[in-house]
């Protein structure tokens, strides 16, 4: 059972890294589930500090994932249309087989969203699209850093207790 929990926990950590880049998965929270599963193995003593701190961080990052792009959009004069356009463009960009499609899609989506809101002012729409895009990049980078760190914690704990896990 311990090997099963180890494998499933590691898969959750990997899904967490992918989820940091995709808006449909809560990346850091998936990584946290991976860490939690590792602590359910019998050879590894439950460390409530690590579980608690990483849970707090994953919840905080989940909240900031909504706040940061909105702040970027507002800072540059954008609207909700730009934020929605960023997300829709990101998803479309992931499906279109072009290099950096999700990045291009997020920016174009933000611009189109702002143009839908106010088609008479393309300069304002461009500025708002940049703000929305920068907020999206900041939020995604933060989620990716946390997800990779959670995977690092998982690997460090697993390797430290490797002999106990495989025996």
Rosetta silent file (secondary structure, phi, psi, omega in degrees, C-alpha in Angstrom):
SEQUENCE: XXXXXXXXXXXXXXXXXXXXXXXXXXXXXXXXXXXXXXXXXXXXXXXXXXXXXXXXXXXXXXXXXXXXXXXXXXXXXXXXXXXXXXXXXXXXXXXXXXXXXXXXXXXXXXXXXXXXXXXXXXXXXXXXXXXXXXXXXXXXXXXXXXXXXXXXXXXXXXXXXXXXXXX
SCORE:     score description
SCORE:     0.000 S_00000001
   1 L     0.000  -34.406 -179.421    0.000    0.000    0.000 S_00000001
   2 H   -63.407  -41.351  179.132    2.890    2.366    0.735 S_00000001
   3 H   -64.221  -39.949  178.000    4.270    2.044   -2.812 S_00000001
   4 H   -60.557  -47.698  178.927    0.788    2.745   -4.203 S_00000001
   5 H   -63.576  -37.290  177.693    0.470    5.903   -2.077 S_00000001
   6 H   -62.516  -47.139 -178.714    3.978    6.956   -3.084 S_00000001
   7 H   -66.552  -47.324 -179.265    3.205    6.593   -6.803 S_00000001
   8 H   -64.410  -39.767  177.291   -0.215    8.249   -6.615 S_00000001
   9 H   -61.615  -42.237  178.466    1.221   11.074   -4.491 S_00000001
  10 H   -66.053  -38.494  177.083    3.977   11.692   -7.025 S_00000001
  11 H   -61.907  -41.780  176.879    1.429   11.689   -9.851 S_00000001
  12 H   -61.476  -38.818  177.549   -0.565   14.328   -7.944 S_00000001
  13 H   -63.939  -41.546  177.817    2.591   16.432   -7.628 S_00000001
  14 H   -66.236  -40.521  175.764    3.198   16.172  -11.378 S_00000001
  15 H   -61.992  -34.688  177.173   -0.440   17.053  -12.066 S_00000001
  16 H   -61.598  -40.567  177.967    0.122   20.032   -9.765 S_00000001
  17 H   -65.721  -44.802  177.435    2.946   21.297  -11.963 S_00000001
  18 H   -64.035  -41.053 -179.967    0.816   20.888  -15.088 S_00000001
  19 H   -64.901  -23.100  176.057   -2.116   22.438  -13.251 S_00000001
  20 H   -66.836  -26.568 -179.240   -0.044   25.514  -12.486 S_00000001
  21 H   -94.950  -21.935 -178.247   -0.004   26.190  -16.229 S_00000001
  22 L  -105.227  135.347 -177.341   -3.585   25.176  -16.998 S_00000001
  23 L   -75.314   -8.121 -176.512   -6.496   27.189  -15.629 S_00000001
  24 L   -88.514  -11.412 -179.190   -8.713   24.104  -15.241 S_00000001
  25 L  -121.195  136.692  175.487   -6.642   22.462  -12.486 S_00000001
  26 L   -81.228   87.320 -172.475   -5.733   23.893   -9.077 S_00000001
  27 H   -48.639  -62.116 -177.889   -1.998   23.207   -9.390 S_00000001
  28 H   -59.831  -35.378  179.707   -0.663   23.918   -5.894 S_00000001
  29 H   -67.083  -37.087  176.695   -3.610   22.159   -4.258 S_00000001
  30 H   -63.952  -40.933  176.228   -2.979   19.035   -6.352 S_00000001
  31 H   -62.986  -37.815  178.095    0.664   19.119   -5.216 S_00000001
  32 H   -63.686  -39.821  176.957   -0.514   19.466   -1.619 S_00000001
  33 H   -60.888  -39.120  176.445   -2.652   16.338   -2.018 S_00000001
  34 H   -59.819  -44.287  178.038    0.487   14.549   -3.231 S_00000001
  35 H   -63.716  -42.985  179.506    2.378   15.592   -0.100 S_00000001
  36 H   -59.992  -43.427  178.957   -0.549   14.537    2.072 S_00000001
  37 H   -62.258  -36.819  177.847   -0.638   11.090    0.433 S_00000001
  38 H   -61.603  -39.563 -179.487    3.071   10.674    1.118 S_00000001
  39 H   -74.507  -11.797  174.186    2.461   11.299    4.818 S_00000001
  40 L   -81.668   -8.634  176.001   -0.237    8.603    4.823 S_00000001
  41 L   -71.132  148.699 -174.397    2.437    5.990    4.129 S_00000001
  42 L   -69.082  -34.173 -177.673    3.328    4.005    7.235 S_00000001
  43 L   -74.648  -16.284 -176.008    7.126    4.619    7.314 S_00000001
  44 L  -103.559  120.871  178.849    6.803    8.423    7.237 S_00000001
  45 L   -68.909  140.084  179.234    5.650   10.090   10.433 S_00000001
  46 L   -63.481  125.525  177.071    2.904   12.667    9.965 S_00000001
  47 L  -110.937   96.568 -175.404    4.410   16.163   10.064 S_00000001
  48 H   -65.858  -26.087  177.033    1.501   18.463   10.833 S_00000001
  49 H   -65.687  -48.977  179.520    3.670   21.543   10.402 S_00000001
  50 H   -63.730  -45.518  179.788    4.524   20.711    6.798 S_00000001
  51 H   -60.805  -45.470 -178.398    0.956   19.639    6.044 S_00000001
  52 H   -66.757  -46.002 -178.600   -0.483   22.783    7.658 S_00000001
  53 H   -66.523  -43.457  179.590    1.953   25.259    6.136 S_00000001
  54 H   -67.953  -33.204  175.387    1.683   23.785    2.637 S_00000001
  55 H   -65.234  -45.008  177.739   -2.130   23.738    2.925 S_00000001
  56 H   -58.618  -44.771 -179.848   -2.098   27.405    3.945 S_00000001
  57 H   -63.417  -43.117 -178.647    0.196   28.245    1.029 S_00000001
  58 H   -66.415  -36.091  176.563   -1.959   26.360   -1.472 S_00000001
  59 H   -68.161  -44.077  178.751   -5.114   28.144   -0.255 S_00000001
  60 H   -59.716  -44.621 -179.832   -3.330   31.507   -0.346 S_00000001
  61 H   -65.130  -36.933  178.571   -2.078   30.869   -3.889 S_00000001
  62 H   -62.528  -42.295  177.969   -5.590   29.832   -4.970 S_00000001
  63 H   -67.127  -46.052 -179.140   -6.962   33.154   -3.683 S_00000001
  64 H   -64.309  -25.414  178.905   -4.097   35.145   -5.225 S_00000001
  65 H   -62.008  -26.106  176.479   -4.717   33.378   -8.536 S_00000001
  66 H   -93.055  -31.676 -174.959   -7.916   35.428   -8.801 S_00000001
  67 H   -77.020  -45.428 -173.690   -6.611   38.616   -7.207 S_00000001
  68 H   -61.773  -49.951  178.188   -3.337   39.117   -9.126 S_00000001
  69 H   -61.447  -36.731  178.292   -4.760   39.085  -12.688 S_00000001
  70 H   -64.837  -38.563  177.711   -7.577   41.395  -11.586 S_00000001
  71 H   -64.562  -42.661  178.482   -5.019   43.765  -10.057 S_00000001
  72 H   -62.948  -41.292  179.284   -2.991   43.736  -13.268 S_00000001
  73 H   -65.320  -46.450 -179.560   -6.068   44.413  -15.333 S_00000001
  74 H   -65.315  -39.461 -178.349   -7.257   47.275  -13.095 S_00000001
  75 H   -59.021  -33.883 -178.476   -3.783   48.798  -12.881 S_00000001
  76 L  -101.449   13.770  174.343   -3.749   49.153  -16.663 S_00000001
  77 L    82.406   24.113 -178.271   -7.384   50.281  -16.939 S_00000001
  78 L   -89.654  177.481 -178.958   -8.957   46.991  -17.936 S_00000001
  79 L  -125.061 -177.710  176.376  -12.315   45.432  -17.240 S_00000001
  80 H   -63.127  -29.412  179.992  -13.727   41.996  -16.474 S_00000001
  81 H   -60.392  -39.082  177.700  -13.985   41.449  -20.212 S_00000001
  82 H   -66.729  -40.423  178.809  -10.201   41.502  -20.469 S_00000001
  83 H   -65.922  -44.212  177.675   -9.843   39.032  -17.604 S_00000001
  84 H   -63.956  -41.947  179.682  -12.429   36.679  -19.130 S_00000001
  85 H   -61.918  -36.606  177.324  -10.805   37.071  -22.526 S_00000001
  86 H   -59.788  -47.199 -178.790   -7.435   36.119  -21.041 S_00000001
  87 H   -66.399  -45.113  179.834   -8.817   32.842  -19.704 S_00000001
  88 H   -64.270  -43.070  178.436  -10.737   31.992  -22.879 S_00000001
  89 H   -63.125  -36.801  177.556   -7.720   32.883  -25.026 S_00000001
  90 H   -61.687  -47.023 -179.011   -5.489   30.731  -22.834 S_00000001
  91 H   -64.055  -45.451  178.203   -7.725   27.697  -23.296 S_00000001
  92 H   -62.996  -41.557  178.936   -7.984   28.227  -27.050 S_00000001
  93 H   -61.869  -31.660  176.608   -4.218   28.790  -27.207 S_00000001
  94 H   -69.216  -32.006 -177.066   -3.659   25.446  -25.490 S_00000001
  95 H   -84.225  -24.120 -179.976   -5.755   23.683  -28.121 S_00000001
  96 L   -82.779  126.023 -175.416   -4.167   25.384  -31.143 S_00000001
  97 L   -79.667   67.452  174.769   -0.971   23.569  -32.117 S_00000001
  98 L  -125.800  152.609  178.015    1.377   26.570  -32.302 S_00000001
  99 L   -60.863  136.288 -179.955    4.460   27.300  -30.193 S_00000001
 100 L    55.919   33.587 -178.842    3.579   29.294  -27.061 S_00000001
 101 H   -58.124  -37.701 -178.513   -0.089   29.123  -28.045 S_00000001
 102 H   -69.228  -31.360  178.668   -1.286   29.583  -24.481 S_00000001
 103 H   -73.231  -47.892  179.174    0.765   32.769  -24.094 S_00000001
 104 H   -63.081  -43.623  179.961   -0.350   34.220  -27.420 S_00000001
 105 H   -61.530  -39.716  179.678   -3.927   33.120  -26.774 S_00000001
 106 H   -63.556  -43.673 -179.191   -4.006   34.783  -23.354 S_00000001
 107 H   -68.143  -48.052 -179.380   -2.832   38.112  -24.739 S_00000001
 108 H   -62.475  -39.907  178.370   -5.096   38.036  -27.810 S_00000001
 109 H   -61.722  -41.555  178.019   -8.015   36.953  -25.638 S_00000001
 110 H   -63.129  -42.709 -179.810   -7.458   39.893  -23.284 S_00000001
 111 H   -64.459  -46.911  179.778   -7.316   42.299  -26.219 S_00000001
 112 H   -62.243  -42.478  177.578  -10.458   40.875  -27.839 S_00000001
 113 H   -58.902  -42.956  178.872  -12.288   40.989  -24.506 S_00000001
 114 H   -69.533  -34.025  177.314  -11.401   44.639  -24.059 S_00000001
 115 H   -68.552  -34.729  175.985  -12.401   45.414  -27.659 S_00000001
 116 H   -64.165  -39.886  179.714  -15.784   43.798  -27.039 S_00000001
 117 H   -67.712  -43.859 -176.513  -16.189   46.061  -24.024 S_00000001
 118 L  -146.706   87.928 -174.917  -15.095   49.254  -25.822 S_00000001
 119 L   -75.423   -7.990 -178.019  -14.480   48.875  -29.549 S_00000001
 120 L   -85.610   -8.965 -174.493  -13.903   52.611  -30.039 S_00000001
 121 L  -132.124   80.295 -178.815  -10.609   52.722  -28.150 S_00000001
 122 H   -66.878  -26.069  177.800   -8.061   50.130  -29.320 S_00000001
 123 H   -66.333  -44.727  177.833   -5.213   51.896  -27.464 S_00000001
 124 H   -64.937  -40.007  178.384   -6.986   51.490  -24.120 S_00000001
 125 H   -62.874  -40.316  178.345   -7.851   47.901  -25.033 S_00000001
 126 H   -65.178  -42.495  178.954   -4.201   47.205  -25.847 S_00000001
 127 H   -65.284  -43.525  178.600   -3.026   48.727  -22.571 S_00000001
 128 H   -65.677  -37.647  178.348   -5.635   46.791  -20.588 S_00000001
 129 H   -63.059  -39.869  177.560   -4.731   43.591  -22.441 S_00000001
 130 H   -62.909  -43.954  179.065   -1.097   44.065  -21.424 S_00000001
 131 H   -62.902  -43.970  178.827   -2.154   44.525  -17.789 S_00000001
 132 H   -64.346  -41.656  179.803   -4.371   41.475  -17.840 S_00000001
 133 H   -65.881  -42.900  178.864   -1.661   39.439  -19.515 S_00000001
 134 H   -65.161  -38.219  175.287    1.014   40.553  -17.030 S_00000001
 135 H   -63.369  -41.440  176.734   -1.298   39.669  -14.136 S_00000001
 136 H   -61.979  -45.645  179.853   -1.892   36.258  -15.681 S_00000001
 137 H   -63.091  -42.490  179.584    1.858   35.692  -16.113 S_00000001
 138 H   -62.895  -44.954 -179.731    2.601   36.748  -12.529 S_00000001
 139 H   -64.522  -44.316  179.940   -0.104   34.473  -11.145 S_00000001
 140 H   -65.107  -40.768  178.410    0.962   31.517  -13.290 S_00000001
 141 H   -62.397  -43.118  178.833    4.613   31.982  -12.347 S_00000001
 142 H   -62.288  -44.854  178.313    3.710   32.046   -8.660 S_00000001
 143 H   -63.011  -39.947 -179.330    1.619   28.853   -9.005 S_00000001
 144 H   -65.675  -44.233  178.840    4.413   27.138  -10.911 S_00000001
 145 H   -59.661  -46.102 -179.380    7.036   28.041   -8.300 S_00000001
 146 H   -65.785  -42.116 -179.475    4.840   26.730   -5.481 S_00000001
 147 H   -64.802  -40.535  176.587    3.947   23.538   -7.376 S_00000001
 148 H   -66.517  -39.711  177.900    7.596   22.798   -8.135 S_00000001
 149 H   -63.238  -41.578  177.977    8.483   23.496   -4.487 S_00000001
 150 H   -62.905  -40.006  176.914    5.763   21.086   -3.332 S_00000001
 151 H   -64.785  -38.470  176.601    7.146   18.436   -5.686 S_00000001
 152 H   -62.862  -41.331  176.489   10.602   19.109   -4.254 S_00000001
 153 H   -61.461  -44.862  179.420    9.277   18.619   -0.718 S_00000001
 154 H   -58.397  -50.118 -177.695    7.651   15.365   -1.815 S_00000001
 155 H   -63.474  -43.465 -179.976   10.856   14.077   -3.433 S_00000001
 156 H   -61.176  -45.847  179.908   13.025   15.135   -0.484 S_00000001
 157 H   -66.655  -39.364  179.802   10.753   13.408    2.023 S_00000001
 158 H   -66.863  -42.735 -179.330   10.456   10.289   -0.141 S_00000001
 159 H   -69.438  -36.189  177.994   14.209   10.010   -0.665 S_00000001
 160 H   -61.895  -34.415 -177.303   14.941   10.602    3.011 S_00000001
 161 L  -109.223   20.149 -173.462   12.670    7.678    3.896 S_00000001
 162 H   -56.733  -47.357 -178.184   13.322    5.588    0.773 S_00000001
 163 H   -58.416  -40.531  178.420   14.722    2.538    2.574 S_00000001
 164 H   -70.732  -31.363 -178.803   11.682    2.375    4.825 S_00000001
 165 H   -72.431  -39.904 -174.700    9.277    2.852    1.912 S_00000001
 166 H   -90.275   -7.556  178.855   10.575    0.055   -0.307 S_00000001
 167 L  -103.851    0.000    0.000   11.151   -2.496    2.457 S_00000001
